[in-house]
Each structure stands twice: as C-alpha cells, then as structure tokens.
C-alpha cells in the first residue's frame, strides 16, 4: 500500500476520532445542563465511568445515524416533506435512546423530549466538526458532498469529458434587480462572474435581458423554456370553457395537462431529454431524473416516489435535517419580526402576512432551497449532462415584502451563497460544467387594486354586470363611480332586436387574477364572446372597466374588427393597427403589441382580458391579488428577466437584437447544449421547418 494511501486512511481515522471525541464532550456538557438527561446510575458513578458512558453513547449514536437513518428515511419517503422534516427530530431522539440502551454499561437515560434536543444538538455539532476538519482536504470535501447529496449512480457508464451544463433559475429576479444587487455588493459571486468589481480578472459571464410574453409568470415562462412551447397559456390561472375547468399552473393536474400539450405542440420531449435532471420545477423538461417536479406529483406512486427522492437524498443525513429545521425556525421568527416592524411603522404599501404565510415563506426560502441545492450538487458529482433547477425563495418574499425591500435583498444574498456552493461543487465534478443562471420573470412594485380603490376586480365586474356587490365596495368612491357608470350605460337605447340580459347565477362571470392581469369569462357561453355580444348582454361592463383609473387596457374580440384593445374615453384600436397607433398600450413600451396579439390567438383566451394601469415613471402596477410585488401581466420590471451565460457559449442573440419570449430562450439553451456536444437531443422540428 502506498504512503499516500496510508496517509489518507490515517487522516480519515483521525477525523473520525476527533468527531467522536467532540460528540462525547457534547454529550457530557448536555448531561450537566439538562435535568432529564443523565449518564450515571441512580447510586452515582465516578467521573471516569460517566466519561466511558458518554463515549459509548456517542459512538453508538454515530453508528446508528450512519447505518439505520437512511433506511428509516426511505421508509418515510411518501410522507409529505414538511411532516418528514418534523418526524426527523423524533426519529433522531429515538436513535439516541436506542444508543443509550445498547451501550454495555447501560447507565444513560433521558426523557423523550430531552432525547430529541440532545440528538439534534449532537447531530449539528458532529456535522460542523466534520465539515471544519475536511475544509482543507479536497478529497474529503468531495466525499462529504457525495454523501450529503446521495445522488451518485452506482453502476453508471463512464462520464464524458465534454462539458455539462447546469441551468439555475432564480425565480422572479428581474434584470434590474440583479444589477442593483451586484452594485450594492449583495451578490459577490455574480459580480465576480461579470467582472464588475475586478478590472484585472476577465469576466466569465455575460448578462442579457429578455422579454417575457404577456403572461409574465413561472407557468408560461418555464413551460416555454423547458419544453419549447407555451402556446395557449394566457395567464397563471384561466377558465377553459370546453373543459369547464379552471386551469392553475401550480396545480399538479393542470401541470400534467400543460406539459403534455407543450410536448405535442413542440414535437419533442423537452430540453432535458438526454441524461438531464429536473429539480424543483413545475415541469420536467423531458428529464428522466426528476425530484420535486410538480407535473409528476399527480401520477402513480412509483413516479411520485421519484419526485420525492430529492427529500430522501437530503434528509438521509440527520445533520441536514437539524440544520434545515433550525434555519426554518429562524426564518419563521425573522418573518414575524419583519412583518411586525412593517405594521408598527405603518409601512406602505403593505399586505397581510399572517396566518400560515411565515411557514410558507420558511419552506420556500429554507427547505426547498436546501433540498434543491443538495440535489443539484449530487447531479454535478454524478456527471449528468444537463440540470435545470428552480430556486423560488426571492419570488415568495418579494410578493409580500416588495421587490426591492430589505427582506428581499437578504434572500438575494443567500441565493448568491448557493451559487457559490454550486460553483465550488462543479470544480470537484468528474466533468467540466458551464453554469447558466436565468430568471423566468421579474416583479413590478405597487399597491394592490383593492387597497387603492376599496374593491376587487371581481367587485368591479359584478357592478358592471348589474349584480350585487359587497356593501364595503358600494361605500367606496370607486364603487360609487362604478355604479354611476352602470346607470349611465343602462340609459343608452337598446339596439333593435336585442333584449336586456337579466343575469342569473348560471351566467355570472368567472373572474380570475394573475398578478396585475385579470380574466373575465362567461361560463354559460360555449365560445369566446365578442364585444358585440358582451355589450348586448351587459352594456355597462366594458365601459365600466375601460374607464376605471386602475385599468390600463382591455382585450376583447370584435365581430367586425377582429381583436381590439379598449381604453379610457372610448379608445378602441384594432390589433393590426397597434404598431402605428398603440393607444392604451403606449405606456407599456415596446413589445406590448406583439404580446397582446399572440395571446389573442390562443384558443382559451378569456372573453375579457384586463391589464391593470401602469406608471412608466416609477414602474408601478396594481395587482388584482394581495401582493405588493407582482407579475403576470404587462407593465414594469415583471416583463424583463435576465439570462447570465458563460462567455464560452455563443451569444444568445446577435448585437442589436432582442431576446423575446420564453420559446426563444428555449432555442438558445438548446443551441448551447448542442454546442457543447454533450448531448444528442432529437432534432427540433420547428427549427427544421424554419430552415
């Protein structure tokens, strides 16, 4: 045996002994502090006997954690993630009690609740000690990453030497938000890649903005990016008359249907079809290896097990569970403190952040982040060809705290540390990796439609239809204006041959909100209603909506003029004339007309598409949901995400051209995979037809 191997074995033994000694000392300290935890018999023992008991107990606990723990977690794989995170503590405590029982001296005892605390502290201390000892040993560090991620394929073929690609989606981070964070020193890893703060080292990445579709939200963007097609996704949620169903992008059954449609339209399974991994996404991208993917959560148990395998990979190490649980509790406390401070200081705009939201935020910013990052680490160390992962932390916090708030900035700092960790792991991977970072949309600030006007979009639609509205809405100034508009409209003469429609419960409109985009559908009419039909049924509705100060524009279908955009003061512009006279779309900037025309062509576009007003000076919009950072429609930073790519890859678009639409982003990412010659994706039929 070579001297190098002997030194490596000696180093491993030394680290193990050190961790054991620290765990023993930790157990002794806890026995001295906690009244229900003792390491001596009832009639007393010497200090030596107590130390021996602690040493046996710590050693047995360590062995049980290494050998039994992964089996326990695998048995609980189908348990919901949050429940599993809580069960971890009870299982860890049970292992400690077993460890105290099987020691030869059998002097140690602990109450159940005390055992849970002791086990958690010992797992955390052992993990921290092992990491500290291995920090300067690259081989040990790499072995630890393999164990933490637990994703290495045992009988995999040799890994190619060609570069792999990892795509990291920072959900909701807009182009300008990223630049501001870099300028403020919040994201040093991104700053180093861009060469922002170092004129000596060349930059390794380029930053490119891109423009979303009208539906600026994760469902439409990620479907287009991963599957190359997001046709007929008009919003985050919409009503489909032919199916009599409300589609919601983050509902498992809807995600399955949307993914199947996209695959049929695109003619290929997706971006990740060849040796790819999909982590934490709404859709699979055609990847064979999937974890925490929503579109397979509604399928049969075997595939659901595969989807949840990311949780097993992470929670199979009890130290991970302890560390994540402590961070989870800290994040809950942080959110409660931040929301309380915002309420006491009467910060505006502000939305409710009570109920379960602190726990939802902690799950998104801690649990999901940790599990997804761990899965990506395992994919890199296993040498997968391509990986696409979504980190949703910023988007969740920015909705409730604001896109540029201190709360959101803290999340960006933690996301940057995750990027640095993944970069470090990639350096230890069996093949070189190119790291691409992108976002699916941005977020636009602004108070809610309800807080500004005292009524919801649904209330306004009901008023325009002559339906009863809540008393609170009737008392507001906006509600009074809506009723006045209704009365004025109803005094118009009725067209010959038509009769005023009296609304019934079956004909009441379905009003849905996706950020600052609203959708109004009449479920009793099987087709998409025309402007003329709407006017005949509800003559006050379209004028009430179009003239409201919180509404930017409407999109409806006209029998005579095709699609038309409606605005205040009777503005009505056909879609084919928007380039010459944008009318109500002027405030929404370049590309708005193309986005509206494309959505008009969708089979399931709502009878009335409603976009809130937009202030081009401060970029504010008015969300129809309870969000002060919103996205889903047109207006402001929500439509301007980013693409951060290595300079080793070809430029996303030629100089002077704009990267527009999620489908175009898909073609760029697909081209980069082909350039690396690391995958053999099936030919893109749409590209062949274009050629």
C-alpha positions in Angstrom: 0.0 0.0 0.0 1.4 3.4 -1.0 2.4 6.0 1.5 -0.2 8.4 0.1 -3.0 5.9 0.8 -1.7 5.2 4.3 -1.8 9.0 5.0 -5.3 9.2 3.6 -6.5 6.4 5.8 -4.7 7.9 8.8 -6.4 11.2 8.1 -9.8 9.6 7.9 -9.2 7.8 11.2 -8.0 11.0 12.8 -11.1 12.9 11.7 -13.4 10.1 12.9 -11.7 10.0 16.3 -11.9 13.8 16.6 -15.6 13.9 15.7 -16.2 11.1 18.3 -14.3 13.0 21.0 -16.3 16.2 20.3 -19.6 14.3 20.3 -18.6 12.7 23.6 -17.7 16.1 25.1 -21.0 17.5 23.8 -23.0 14.7 25.5 -21.2 15.3 28.8 -22.0 19.0 28.6 -25.6 18.4 27.8 -25.9 15.9 30.7 -24.6 18.6 33.0 -27.1 21.1 31.7 -30.3 19.2 31.1 -32.0 17.8 34.3 -33.8 14.9 32.4 -30.6 13.6 30.8 -28.1 11.6 32.9 -25.1 9.4 32.2 -24.8 7.8 35.6 -26.6 5.1 37.6 -29.0 6.0 40.4 -26.5 5.4 43.2 -23.8 7.5 41.5 -20.6 6.8 39.4 -17.1 8.1 39.1 -16.1 10.7 36.6 -14.4 8.0 34.6 -17.5 5.9 34.5 -19.5 8.8 33.3 -17.0 9.6 30.6 -17.0 6.0 29.4 -20.8 6.0 29.3 -20.7 9.2 27.2 -18.1 7.7 24.8 -20.1 4.5 24.3 -23.3 6.5 23.8 -21.8 9.0 21.4 -20.2 6.1 19.4 -23.4 4.1 19.2 -25.4 7.1 18.2 -23.0 7.9 15.4 -23.1 4.4 14.1 -26.9 4.2 14.2 -27.1 7.5 12.4 -24.9 6.3 9.7 -26.4 2.8 9.2 -30.0 2.9 10.3 -31.0 6.5 9.5 -31.0 6.2 5.6 -33.3 3.2 5.9 -35.8 5.0 8.2 -36.0 8.0 5.8 -36.5 5.7 2.8 -39.4 4.1 4.5 -40.9 7.5 5.1 -40.4 8.7 1.6 -44.1 9.1 0.8 -44.7 11.3 3.9 -45.2 15.0 3.0 -41.9 16.9 3.1 -42.9 19.2 6.0 -44.1 16.3 8.1 -40.9 14.4 7.3 -38.9 17.4 8.5 -40.8 17.3 11.8 -40.5 13.5 12.2 -36.8 13.8 11.8 -36.4 15.1 15.3 -38.5 12.3 16.9 -36.6 9.6 14.9 -33.3 11.2 15.8 -34.3 11.2 19.5 -35.4 7.6 19.2 -31.9 6.6 17.8 -30.3 8.3 20.8 -32.5 6.3 23.3 -31.6 3.1 21.5 -27.9 4.1 21.6 -28.1 4.6 25.3 -29.8 1.2 25.7 -27.3 -0.8 23.7 -24.2 0.6 25.5 -22.5 -2.2 27.6 -22.8 -0.1 30.8 -26.5 0.9 30.4 -26.2 3.9 32.7 -27.7 6.6 30.5 -31.3 7.6 30.4 -33.2 10.6 29.0 -36.8 11.8 28.8 -38.3 11.7 25.3 -38.4 15.5 24.8 -34.8 15.7 26.2 -33.6 13.0 23.9 -34.9 15.0 20.9 -32.9 18.0 22.0 -29.8 16.1 22.7 -29.9 14.2 19.4 -30.4 17.4 17.5 -27.5 19.2 19.2 -25.2 16.2 18.8 -26.0 15.8 15.1 -25.4 19.5 14.4 -22.1 19.6 16.3 -20.8 16.4 14.7 -21.7 17.7 11.2 -20.0 21.1 11.9 -16.9 19.3 13.3 -16.6 17.0 10.3 -17.0 19.9 7.8 -14.4 22.0 9.6 -11.9 19.2 9.6 -12.4 18.5 5.9 -12.4 22.0 4.7 -8.8 21.9 3.5 -8.9 18.4 2.3 -10.3 18.4 -1.3 -10.8 14.7 -1.4 -12.6 14.6 2.0 -14.7 17.6 0.9 -15.7 15.8 -2.3 -16.6 12.6 -0.4 -18.7 14.6 2.0 -20.6 16.3 -0.9 -21.3 12.9 -2.4 -22.7 11.7 1.0 -24.8 14.8 1.5 -26.3 14.8 -1.9 -26.5 11.0 -2.1 -27.1 11.1 -5.9 -24.1 9.2 -7.3 -25.2 6.5 -9.7 -23.6 3.2 -8.5 -23.3 1.5 -11.8 -23.2 4.4 -14.2 -21.3 4.3 -17.5 -18.1 6.4 -17.7 -18.8 10.2 -17.6 -17.9 12.0 -20.9 -15.2 14.6 -20.8 -17.3 17.1 -22.7 -18.8 19.9 -20.6 -22.1 19.5 -18.9 -24.5 22.4 -18.3 -26.4 23.5 -15.2 -29.3 26.0 -15.5 -30.2 27.7 -12.3 -33.4 29.7 -12.3 -33.7 32.5 -9.7 -37.4 32.8 -9.7 -38.8 36.3 -10.0 -35.4 38.1 -10.0 -35.6 40.9 -12.7 -32.7 42.1 -14.7 -32.5 45.5 -13.0 -32.9 43.9 -9.5 -29.9 41.7 -10.3 -27.8 44.6 -11.4 -28.7 46.6 -8.3 -27.8 43.7 -6.1 -24.4 43.4 -7.8 -23.8 47.1 -7.5 -24.7 47.0 -3.8 -22.3 44.2 -3.1 -25.2 41.8 -2.2 -24.1 39.1 -4.8 -20.3 38.9 -4.9 -20.4 35.6 -6.8 -22.4 37.1 -9.7 -20.2 40.3 -9.5 -17.1 38.1 -9.9 -18.6 36.3 -12.9 -19.4 39.6 -14.5 -16.1 41.1 -13.7 -17.9 44.1 -12.1 -15.5 44.8 -9.2 -12.3 43.4 -10.6 -10.7 45.1 -13.6 -7.8 42.6 -13.5 -9.6 39.3 -13.9 -11.6 38.8 -17.1 -15.3 38.3 -16.8 -16.5 34.7 -17.2 -20.2 35.5 -18.0 -22.3 37.9 -20.0 -25.7 39.4 -18.9 -28.5 39.6 -21.3 -32.1 40.9 -20.6 -35.0 39.2 -22.3 -38.7 40.0 -22.6 -41.5 37.7 -21.4 -44.8 37.0 -23.0 -47.9 38.9 -21.8 -48.3 36.1 -19.2 -45.2 37.0 -17.2 -45.3 34.2 -14.7 -43.5 30.9 -14.0 -46.0 28.6 -15.6 -45.8 30.2 -19.0 -42.1 31.1 -18.9 -40.9 27.7 -17.6 -43.1 25.7 -19.9 -41.7 27.7 -22.8 -38.1 27.4 -21.6 -38.2 23.7 -20.8 -40.5 22.4 -23.5 -40.1 25.0 -26.2 -43.8 25.9 -26.4 -46.2 27.8 -24.1 -49.0 28.2 -26.6 -52.4 28.7 -25.1 -51.2 29.7 -21.6 -52.9 33.1 -21.3 -52.2 33.6 -17.5 -51.3 31.8 -14.3 -55.0 30.7 -13.9 -57.7 30.8 -16.5 -61.1 29.2 -17.3 -61.4 26.7 -20.2 -65.0 26.6 -21.4 -64.7 23.4 -23.3 -63.4 21.5 -20.3 -65.4 23.6 -17.8 -62.3 23.7 -15.6 -60.1 26.4 -14.1 -56.5 25.7 -15.0 -53.9 26.7 -12.5 -50.2 26.4 -13.4 -49.1 25.2 -10.0 -51.9 22.6 -9.6 -50.5 19.1 -10.3 -53.3 18.0 -12.6 -53.0 21.2 -14.6 -49.3 20.9 -14.8 -49.6 17.4 -16.2 -52.0 18.6 -18.9 -49.9 21.6 -19.8 -46.7 19.6 -20.2 -48.5 17.1 -22.4 -49.9 19.9 -24.6 -46.5 21.5 -24.9 -44.8 18.3 -25.9 -47.4 17.7 -28.6 -47.1 21.3 -29.9 -43.3 21.3 -29.8 -42.8 17.8 -31.2 -40.1 16.8 -28.8 -40.0 15.8 -25.1 -38.0 18.8 -23.8 -34.7 20.5 -23.1 -33.5 17.8 -20.6 -34.4 14.7 -22.6 -30.9 13.3 -22.8 -29.4 12.5 -19.4 -31.0 15.6 -17.8 -32.2 16.3 -14.3 -35.2 18.5 -13.4 -35.2 19.8 -9.8 -37.8 21.9 -8.0 -39.6 22.8 -11.3 -43.3 22.9 -12.4 -42.4 20.8 -15.4 -40.0 18.0 -16.2 -38.4 19.3 -19.4 -38.3 15.7 -20.5 -35.7 14.7 -17.9 -35.5 11.1 -16.8 -34.2 12.1 -13.4 -36.8 14.2 -11.5 -37.2 15.4 -8.0 -39.7 17.9 -6.6 -41.3 18.3 -10.0 -45.0 19.3 -9.9 -46.0 17.8 -13.2 -45.3 14.2 -11.9 -46.8 14.7 -8.5 -50.3 13.6 -9.6 -49.1 10.4 -11.3 -48.8 6.9 -10.0 -46.9 6.2 -6.8 -43.7 4.9 -8.4 -43.2 8.2 -10.2 -44.3 10.2 -7.2 -41.6 8.4 -5.3 -39.1 9.5 -7.8 -40.3 13.1 -7.5 -39.8 13.0 -3.7 -36.4 11.3 -4.0 -34.8 14.7 -3.5 -36.2 14.8 0.0 -34.7 11.4 0.8 -31.4 12.4 -0.6 -31.3 15.4 1.7 -32.9 14.1 4.9 -30.9 10.8 4.8 -28.3 12.8 6.7 -29.8 13.8 10.1 -27.4 16.7 10.3 -29.1 18.2 7.3 -32.5 17.8 8.9 -31.3 19.5 12.1 -29.5 22.4 10.2 -32.5 23.0 7.9 -35.0 22.8 10.8 -33.1 25.3 12.8 -32.9 27.6 9.8 -36.6 27.1 9.2 -37.4 28.2 12.7 -35.1 31.2 12.4 -36.8 32.2 9.1 -40.3 31.9 10.7 -39.1 34.2 13.5 -37.5 36.6 11.0 -40.7 36.9 9.0 -42.8 37.5 12.1 -40.4 40.2 13.2 -40.2 41.9 9.8 -44.0 41.9 9.3 -44.5 43.3 12.8 -42.0 46.0 12.2 -43.7 46.9 8.9 -47.1 47.1 10.6 -45.9 49.2 13.6 -44.1 51.6 11.3 -47.2 51.8 9.1 -45.1 50.9 6.0 -46.9 51.4 2.7 -47.7 49.6 0.5 -48.4 46.6 2.8 -50.3 43.4 2.6 -51.3 40.9 5.3 -48.5 38.5 6.2 -50.2 36.5 9.0 -51.7 33.0 9.2 -49.6 30.3 7.6 -47.5 32.7 5.5 -44.5 32.7 7.8 -44.3 28.9 7.4 -44.9 29.0 3.7 -42.1 31.6 3.4 -39.7 29.5 5.5 -40.4 26.4 3.4 -39.7 28.2 0.2 -36.6 30.1 1.4 -35.0 27.3 3.5 -36.4 23.8 3.0 -36.9 23.9 -0.8 -33.7 25.8 -1.3 -31.6 23.4 0.7 -33.2 20.3 -0.9 -32.9 21.6 -4.5 -29.3 22.8 -4.0 -28.3 19.4 -2.5 -29.9 17.6 -5.5 -28.0 19.8 -7.9 -24.8 19.0 -6.1 -25.4 15.3 -6.5 -26.2 15.7 -10.2 -22.9 17.6 -10.8 -20.9 15.0 -8.9 -22.7 12.2 -10.8 -21.7 13.9 -14.1 -25.1 14.5 -15.5 -25.2 16.1 -18.9 -27.7 18.9 -18.1 -29.5 20.1 -14.9 -32.3 22.7 -14.6 -33.3 23.8 -11.1 -35.6 26.5 -9.8 -34.9 28.4 -6.6 -38.1 30.1 -5.6 -37.1 32.0 -2.5 -36.9 35.5 -3.8 -40.2 35.4 -5.6 -42.0 34.3 -2.5 -40.6 37.0 -0.3 -40.8 39.8 -2.9 -44.6 39.2 -3.3 -45.2 40.2 0.3 -42.3 42.5 1.2 -41.7 44.2 -2.2 -39.1 43.5 -5.0 -36.5 46.0 -3.6 -37.2 45.6 0.1 -34.5 44.7 2.7 -36.2 41.4 3.2 -35.8 40.5 -0.5 -32.2 41.7 -0.5 -31.3 39.3 2.3 -32.7 36.5 0.2 -30.6 37.5 -2.8 -27.5 37.3 -0.5 -28.4 33.8 0.5 -29.1 32.8 -3.1 -25.6 34.1 -4.1 -24.1 31.9 -1.5 -26.0 28.9 -3.0 -24.5 29.9 -6.4 -21.0 29.9 -4.9 -21.5 26.5 -3.3 -22.7 25.0 -6.6 -19.7 26.6 -8.4 -17.4 25.0 -5.8 -19.0 21.6 -6.2 -18.7 21.9 -10.0 -15.0 22.3 -9.6 -14.9 18.8 -8.0 -17.2 17.2 -10.6 -16.0 14.4 -12.8 -16.5 16.6 -15.9 -16.4 20.4 -16.5 -19.6 22.3 -16.1 -20.9 25.6 -17.5 -23.2 27.4 -15.1 -26.1 29.4 -16.7 -28.2 31.5 -14.4 -31.6 32.9 -15.6 -34.9 34.1 -14.3 -38.4 33.4 -15.6 -39.8 36.9 -15.0 -39.3 39.9 -12.8 -41.6 41.7 -10.4 -43.2 45.1 -10.5 -43.9 47.1 -7.3 -47.1 48.8 -6.4 -50.1 48.6 -4.0 -53.0 46.3 -4.7 -56.0 47.3 -6.7 -58.2 46.7 -3.6 -56.1 48.8 -1.3 -56.2 51.8 -3.7 -59.8 51.7 -4.7 -61.5 49.7 -2.0 -62.9 47.0 -4.2 -61.6 44.0 -6.1 -61.7 43.4 -9.8 -64.4 40.9 -9.2 -66.5 43.6 -7.4 -66.0 45.9 -10.3 -67.0 43.3 -12.9 -70.1 42.5 -10.8 -71.1 46.2 -10.7 -70.7 46.4 -14.4 -72.9 43.4 -14.9 -75.6 44.8 -12.6 -75.0 42.1 -10.0 -75.0 42.7 -6.2 -71.6 43.8 -4.8 -70.4 43.7 -1.2 -71.5 46.6 1.0 -67.9 47.6 1.7 -67.4 48.0 -2.1 -70.6 50.1 -2.5 -69.4 52.6 0.1 -66.1 53.4 -1.6 -65.6 56.2 -4.0 -64.6 53.8 -6.7 -67.7 51.7 -6.1 -69.9 54.8 -6.4 -68.2 55.7 -9.7 -68.8 52.2 -11.0 -72.5 52.4 -10.1 -72.7 55.8 -11.8 -71.1 54.3 -15.0 -73.5 51.4 -14.9 -76.5 53.7 -14.6 -75.2 55.9 -17.4 -74.7 52.9 -19.7 -78.0 51.4 -19.0 -79.8 54.6 -20.1 -78.5 54.0 -23.6 -81.1 52.9 -26.1 -81.2 49.2 -26.6 -80.3 48.0 -30.1 -83.2 46.9 -32.3 -83.8 43.2 -32.0 -81.9 42.8 -28.7 -83.2 42.5 -25.2 -81.5 43.5 -22.0 -80.0 40.4 -20.3 -81.0 39.7 -16.8 -78.1 37.9 -15.1 -78.8 34.6 -13.5 -76.5 32.6 -11.2 -75.5 30.3 -14.1 -74.5 33.2 -16.2 -72.5 35.0 -13.6 -68.9 35.7 -14.8 -65.8 33.9 -13.6 -63.2 36.5 -12.6 -59.7 35.3 -12.1 -56.5 37.2 -11.2 -52.9 36.6 -12.2 -50.9 39.4 -10.6 -51.9 42.5 -12.4 -53.7 40.6 -15.2 -57.4 39.8 -14.9 -59.5 37.4 -16.8 -63.3 37.5 -17.2 -65.2 34.6 -18.7 -68.9 33.8 -19.0 -69.2 30.1 -18.5 -72.7 29.7 -19.9 -71.5 30.8 -23.4 -69.5 28.0 -25.0 -67.4 30.2 -27.3 -65.3 33.3 -26.7 -67.8 36.1 -26.6 -67.5 39.1 -28.9 -67.6 42.7 -27.9 -70.9 43.0 -29.5 -72.3 40.0 -27.5 -70.9 41.4 -24.3 -72.4 44.9 -25.0 -75.8 43.3 -25.7 -75.8 41.3 -22.5 -74.1 43.8 -20.2 -74.0 47.2 -21.8 -72.2 48.8 -18.9 -69.5 46.3 -18.3 -66.8 47.2 -20.9 -67.2 51.0 -20.4 -67.0 50.5 -16.6 -63.8 48.5 -16.9 -62.2 50.6 -19.6 -62.8 53.9 -17.9 -61.7 52.9 -14.4 -58.4 54.6 -13.4 -56.9 51.4 -12.2 -57.3 49.6 -15.6 -54.8 50.1 -18.3 -56.5 48.4 -21.2 -58.8 45.5 -22.2 -58.5 42.9 -24.9 -61.7 41.6 -26.5 -62.8 40.0 -29.8 -64.9 42.0 -32.2 -67.1 40.5 -34.9 -66.4 43.4 -37.2 -62.7 44.3 -36.4 -61.2 41.2 -35.0 -59.2 41.6 -31.8 -59.4 45.1 -30.3 -57.8 46.9 -27.4 -60.1 49.1 -25.4 -59.1 52.0 -23.2 -60.5 55.0 -21.4 -62.6 57.7 -23.1 -63.9 55.3 -25.8 -60.4 54.3 -27.1 -60.7 51.3 -29.4 -57.7 50.1 -31.5 -57.7 47.0 -33.7 -54.7 44.7 -33.1 -53.4 45.2 -36.7 -53.2 48.9 -36.1 -51.3 48.9 -32.8 -47.9 49.4 -34.4 -49.0 52.7 -35.9 -51.2 53.9 -33.1 -50.6 52.0 -29.8 -53.3 53.9 -28.0 -53.7 52.5 -24.5 -50.6 50.3 -25.0 -48.3 53.3 -25.3 -47.4 53.3 -21.6 -46.4 49.6 -21.7 -43.4 50.0 -24.0 -42.0 48.1 -27.0 -43.2 44.5 -27.5 -46.5 45.0 -25.8 -48.5 44.9 -29.1 -46.8 41.7 -30.2 -47.5 40.1 -26.8 -51.2 41.1 -26.9 -51.6 39.9 -30.5 -50.1 36.5 -29.6 -52.4 36.0 -26.6 -55.4 36.9 -28.7 -54.6 33.9 -31.0 -54.9 31.4 -28.1 -58.0 29.1 -28.1 -58.6 29.7 -24.3 -58.1 33.4 -24.1 -60.8 34.8 -21.8 -63.8 36.8 -23.0 -62.2 39.9 -21.5 -58.5 40.2 -20.7 -57.9 43.0 -18.2 -54.5 44.6 -17.6 -54.0 47.0 -14.7 -52.8 50.5 -15.2 -49.0 51.1 -15.2 -47.0 54.1 -14.3 -43.9 54.2 -16.6 -42.1 56.7 -14.3 -41.9 54.5 -11.2 -42.7 51.2 -12.8 -45.7 50.5 -10.5 -48.7 48.4 -11.4 -51.8 47.5 -9.4 -52.1 43.8 -8.5 -55.5 42.2 -8.6 -54.1 39.8 -5.9 -52.9 40.6 -2.4 -49.3 41.3 -3.5 -47.1 44.4 -3.4 -44.6 42.8 -5.7 -46.5 41.2 -8.6 -46.1 39.7 -12.0 -48.4 38.0 -14.6 -49.2 40.9 -16.9 -47.6 43.8 -18.7 -46.0 46.8 -17.1 -42.6 47.5 -15.5 -39.9 45.1 -14.4 -42.0 42.0 -14.4 -41.6 41.6 -18.1 -37.8 42.0 -18.0 -35.9 38.9 -16.6 -32.3 38.1 -17.3 -30.0 35.4 -18.8 -26.5 35.1 -17.3 -24.4 32.9 -19.5 -20.7 31.9 -19.8 -18.8 33.7 -22.5 -17.5 30.3 -23.7 -21.0 29.8 -25.1 -22.2 31.7 -28.2 -24.1 35.0 -27.7 -27.8 34.5 -27.0 -28.8 36.9 -29.8 -26.9 39.0 -32.3 -25.9 42.5 -31.3 -28.8 44.9 -31.5 -31.4 42.1 -31.4 -33.8 41.4 -28.6 -34.3 38.1 -26.9 -38.1 37.9 -26.8 -40.4 35.2 -25.4 -39.7 32.0 -23.4 -39.8 29.9 -26.5 -36.9 31.8 -27.9 -35.0 31.3 -24.7 -35.6 27.6 -25.1 -34.0 27.6 -28.5 -30.9 29.5 -27.1 -30.5 26.9 -24.3 -30.9 24.1 -26.7 -28.3 25.5 -29.0 -25.9 25.7 -26.1 -26.4 22.1 -25.3 -25.7 21.2 -28.9 -22.6 23.4 -29.0 -21.1 21.5 -26.1 -21.6 18.2 -27.9 -22.5 16.8 -24.6 -26.0 15.7 -25.6 -27.7 14.2 -28.6 -31.1 15.9 -28.5 -33.7 14.9 -31.0 -33.9 17.5 -33.8 -36.2 20.4 -33.2 -39.0 20.1 -35.8 -39.8 23.8 -35.7 -36.1 24.7 -36.5 -36.1 22.3 -39.4 -39.3 23.8 -40.8 -37.8 27.3 -40.4 -34.7 26.2 -42.3 
